[in-house]
Structure formats: structure tokens, C-alpha cells
Amino acid sequence: MSRGNVAPDVSFATIAREWTRLGFIGFGGPPTHIALLRRLCVEERQWIEPEEFEDGIAATNLLPGPASTQLAIFCAWRLRRTLGGIVGGVCFILPGLAIILALSAVFFAHHPASWILGAAAGAGAAVPAVALHAAWQLVPTSRARTGPARSANVRWTLYALLGGVTAATEGTYLILVLVLSGVLEIAVRRQGRGSLNGSLNTAIPAVVHVGVFGGVGALVWVALKVGALSYGGGFVIVPLMQDDAVTTYHWMSATQFLFAVALGQITPGPVVQTVAVVGYAAAGIGGGLLAALVAFTPSFLFVLLGSSRFDAIRANTSIRSFLAGAGPAVIGAIAGSAIPLGLSFQHLWQLPILAGAAVWMFILRRSVVSGLLIAFVVGVIVALFGMPV
């Protein structure tokens, strides 16, 4: 991959201004972020060659963590190397982070207004449909990576089922399932027993549940899982966090977690910022900032230390094999998370909203953000009419 020369005419102030702007208008998740970055860096300013931009997309999709955020860091790194990447990444993240923490403060107030509770219940009712939609969108790329062989497709199905069942029943072990699915696929493709043993020795320590210490350590572990050990689409953070946030540490109720996920979808910037809502529920503003810092730090490290090696990353057969196994497990986990999300409903009036959201996204093929906003408004109306929220 050609790196070209650093563009000396692109100032840090320009990077800060443009990446902050993208952070404010980046509604709609990774597809929107990629389109905005392409328009800015490739089409309008011609800072980056189209081929290099596409290579950047491919390489960041092989890394754990939020791929579109990593692409934003990579594009800024391409202009002014390490400091440029830091400036661009921080400016891309901060607008959405500030907005989502402000909304968290309103929602987690001691006595929020009934219309706020209605909005939360309404938007939360659409979240299981969002989970299924997110999983469905990931299927084509994952199946293409698997290849046409029947045995590979059988393994794809098994990995997806394993991820789905784990997310639906025992989310605590999801990271272990994702890692082991990837390791197993490496071993199958290498057809060597020794490869599996060596990979297991590396993987198992990475998924030890250090959160058992509770308090700040637990919050750091949950955020680290989101930032450094999540593979696939941004929505995989939901099954990774749900069991810890609701069941293990009781930072928030299941209903509050639904709304946290909705906030991550309707605010600008990366969906991973949902982790800041969980951090806020655990320890206020400080907890939200700490969770965001821990979750995004691996992305900066991966890109700033690895950008010059993106060619090697893309060509690494072990990495590609790992993703061929972990990818379908991620898809299954995202789909499986819809079950506990749906079971957390508190009111019957949420069921029609869920059905409507499914029709909106799957049949009418409208955007997730607009669907959540409609559900949000319906929840407000329900509350104003005096129904239980």
C-alpha cells in the first residue's frame, strides 16, 4: 500500500475543524462515517488516493474495535502522522461523547419527567429490531469471506449458532466464544493440531474475567472488551455489555440499558459511545469519561502503531482465518442479543413499536436512526396520554 508523503499544507487546525465537523454530523453509524470521510479526504480535498482509502477501510475492518473510528484516525494519521491521528480521532469522538453524556445526565436524573421515561421506553422498544437488522447487514460480507466450500458454510452456521445461543443465555462467556471460534477456524484451515494448542494458549488469558474485582476494575474490563476484544460491527458491544451492566454489576436496569443502546444509535459519532452511558450509570460523569477513554484507546494504538503495517495485516492468513470464525459468531451474538433485549420490555404497548420498527427496517428498508426517532416520539405521546411508562 503506497503511503505517499505527508501533506504539509494540512494544518492541525484544519484537521481539528474538519474532524470535529464530522463528529457532529456523523449520524447513522459506520456507513455514514465512511461516506463522509471519503467525500472529505478523497473527493473534495484529494488528500488521500482512492485506492489507499479503500485499503484503509479493508485494513481497519480486520482490527477489533470500532472500524469507522479507526478509519477516521487513519485518515488523520495519513495527513500528519501520529499527532494528526490523535487530533483527528479525538475531535471525531468528542462531539458525540459530549452529547451522549449530557443526555445520560437527563435520563439518569433521580426523578426524570414522565415524557422522558416514555421516550426511553419507546426508543428502547425498537432496539431488538435494530439488533436483528445489524446482524442481517453483516451476513453477506461474512459469507463471502467464508467461501463456497460446503464444510466452510457448515462451520459458519455453527459459529453463528454458538454466538447466538451464548448471547441469548449467558453473555458472560461471549468473549470466550468469539475468540475460540476464531482460533478454531485458524486451526481448521491450518489443519494442524499444534496450531490450535498454541493459539489457545495465547487466547485464553486474554478473556479472563478480571471484572470480578468490581468497582472501577469492573468498569475498565467492560470498556476494554468493547474497545479491544470486539470483532465485527459496532452493535456487538450490546451483547458484550448487557450481562455485565444489568445482571452482574447492576449498574442499570434492563430498561435503562435498552435506552442506552438507543442513545448510541441516534447520537452522532461511533455507536461504541454507548459504553459511556454504561459508565455514567456506574459512576457518573467520571465513569462515562473513563469508559470512553478505555474503550477508544485501543483503536488509537492499533492505528497509530499499525498503519505502516496495514499491508501485512491484510495479507496475514491467521488474521483473516480468525475473522472467518469470529465473524459469524459475532453475527449470531448480535442477533441473539435481541432475545434478552426483548424480554426486558416492561409494557405491552412496546410490542407494537417493536413490530413497527421491524417493518420499517426490514420491509420498507428505512434507516435505523429514523426508526428509533419515530419510536422515541411514540413513547413521548404514550406518556402524555397517561399510559404507564
Secondary structure, DSSP 8 states (H G I E B T S, - for coil): -------TTS-HHHHHHHHHHHHHH-TTSHHHHHHHHHIIIIIIS--S-HHHHHHHHHHHTTSSS-HHHHHHHHHHHHHHHHHHHHHHHHHHHHHHHHHHHHHHHHHTSSS--HHHHHHHHHHHHTHHHHHHHHHHHHHHHHHHHH-S-HHHHHHHHHHHHHHHHHHHH-GGGHHHHHHHHHHHHHHHHHT-HHHHHHHHHHHHHHT--GGGG-HHHHHHHHHHHHHHS--SSGGGHHHHHHIIIIIIS-SS-HHHHHHHHHHHHHSSS-GGGHHHHHHHHHHHHHHHHHHHHHHHHHHHHHHHHHGGGHHHHHH-HHHHHHHHHHHHHHHHHHHHTHHHHHHT---TTHHHHHHHHHIIIIIS---HHHHHHHHHHHHHHHHHTT---
